[in-house]
Amino acid sequence: MTTAVCPLCHSDVIVDDEAYEHDLVTCANCMTDLEITSLTPLTLAALSEDESPA
């Protein structure tokens, strides 16, 4: 497991080592859905409400 920083609350978000770019993860602290935008370096971006899964 690897961690990345949540762009909204700056908490560590655990990302599975088998994750791919554009996979979705959820920040356990602020419950925001995040998209993996890069694997090297590991970066996350918050989804807009239009993009959030239903």
Secondary structure, DSSP 4 states (H G I P E B T S, - for coil): -EEEE-TTT--EEEE-TT--TT-EEE-TTT--EEEEEEETTEEEEEPPTTTS--
